[in-house]
């Protein structure tokens, strides 16, 4: 197995953070549609309005970032950030004052 393919600096995590308006019925519908579309693209909720997706490479991360950009709603604030697996592994998570566990690593098979 090629070490470069599994390098913790090559594997990426894409984070999508958003604050969308929900004042009107139309706003709530746009919010729900955006959330559903990023879930359908393989993102998982990390925190409320913060979703993450594991990508095997920077090139794969670029594909998913572009998919998010293609579905951006007309209103609201959306942030997209890409970090390495190594950086993600250094996140400290707390539930109140108690340290919490990181989400389990994603196991993905790659078919050639």
C-alpha positions as CSV (number, residue, x, y, z in Angstrom):
1,X,0.0,0.0,0.0
2,X,1.3,3.4,-1.0
3,X,2.2,5.4,2.2
4,X,1.5,8.7,0.4
5,X,-2.2,7.7,-0.1
6,X,-2.7,7.4,3.6
7,X,-0.6,10.3,4.8
8,X,-2.4,12.3,7.6
9,X,-1.4,15.5,5.8
10,X,-2.9,14.4,2.5
11,X,-6.3,13.2,3.9
12,X,-8.6,16.2,4.3
13,X,-11.7,17.2,6.3
14,X,-14.1,19.7,4.7
15,X,-16.1,21.8,7.2
16,X,-19.2,23.7,6.3
17,X,-20.5,26.2,8.8
18,X,-23.6,28.2,8.2
19,X,-26.0,30.7,9.7
20,X,-29.1,30.9,7.5
21,X,-32.2,32.9,8.1
22,X,-35.3,31.0,9.4
23,X,-37.7,33.9,9.9
24,X,-40.2,33.0,7.1
25,X,-41.6,29.8,5.8
26,X,-39.5,30.3,2.6
27,X,-36.4,30.8,4.7
28,X,-36.9,27.6,6.6
29,X,-37.5,25.7,3.4
30,X,-34.2,27.0,1.9
31,X,-32.4,26.1,5.2
32,X,-33.8,22.6,5.1
33,X,-33.0,22.1,1.4
34,X,-29.4,23.3,1.9
35,X,-28.9,21.0,5.0
36,X,-30.4,18.0,3.1
37,X,-28.2,18.6,0.1
38,X,-25.0,18.7,2.1
39,X,-26.1,15.6,4.0
40,X,-26.8,13.9,0.7
41,X,-23.2,14.7,-0.4
42,X,-21.8,12.8,2.6
43,X,-21.4,15.5,5.2
44,X,-22.3,14.7,8.8
45,X,-23.4,17.0,11.6
46,X,-20.5,17.9,13.9
47,X,-22.3,20.6,15.8
48,X,-25.5,22.5,15.1
49,X,-25.0,24.3,11.8
50,X,-21.5,22.8,11.4
51,X,-21.1,19.8,9.1
52,X,-17.9,17.8,8.2
53,X,-16.9,15.4,5.5
54,X,-13.9,13.2,5.2
55,X,-12.0,13.2,1.9
56,X,-9.2,10.9,0.8
57,X,-7.3,13.7,-0.9
58,X,-7.1,17.5,-1.5
59,X,-8.4,16.9,-5.0
60,X,-11.5,15.0,-3.6
61,X,-12.0,17.8,-1.1
62,X,-12.0,20.4,-3.9
63,X,-14.8,18.4,-5.6
64,X,-17.0,18.5,-2.5
65,X,-16.2,22.2,-1.8
66,X,-17.4,23.0,-5.4
67,X,-20.6,21.0,-4.8
68,X,-21.3,23.1,-1.7
69,X,-20.6,26.3,-3.7
70,X,-23.1,25.2,-6.4
71,X,-25.9,24.9,-3.9
72,X,-25.3,28.1,-1.8
73,X,-28.6,29.7,-0.8
74,X,-29.1,33.4,-1.8
75,X,-29.2,34.6,1.9
76,X,-27.2,33.7,4.9
77,X,-23.6,33.3,6.0
78,X,-21.7,30.1,4.9
79,X,-18.1,29.3,5.7
80,X,-16.2,26.4,4.1
81,X,-12.9,25.3,5.6
82,X,-10.5,22.5,4.7
83,X,-8.1,21.0,7.2
84,X,-5.8,18.0,7.2
85,X,-6.5,14.8,9.0
86,X,-3.6,15.5,11.2
87,X,-5.0,18.9,12.2
88,X,-8.5,17.4,12.8
89,X,-7.0,14.8,15.1
90,X,-5.7,17.6,17.3
91,X,-9.2,19.1,18.0
92,X,-10.1,19.1,21.7
93,X,-13.8,18.6,22.3
94,X,-15.7,19.3,25.5
95,X,-19.1,18.6,26.8
96,X,-19.4,21.3,29.4
97,X,-16.2,21.0,31.4
98,X,-15.8,17.3,30.6
99,X,-13.6,16.3,27.6
100,X,-15.5,14.4,25.0
101,X,-14.3,11.9,22.4
102,X,-13.6,12.8,18.8
103,X,-16.0,11.3,16.2
104,X,-14.8,7.8,15.2
105,X,-12.5,7.8,12.1
106,X,-14.2,7.2,8.8
107,X,-13.4,3.9,7.1
108,X,-13.8,4.2,3.4
109,X,-12.9,1.6,0.8
110,X,-11.3,2.8,-2.5
111,X,-12.1,0.7,-5.6
112,X,-9.8,0.9,-8.6
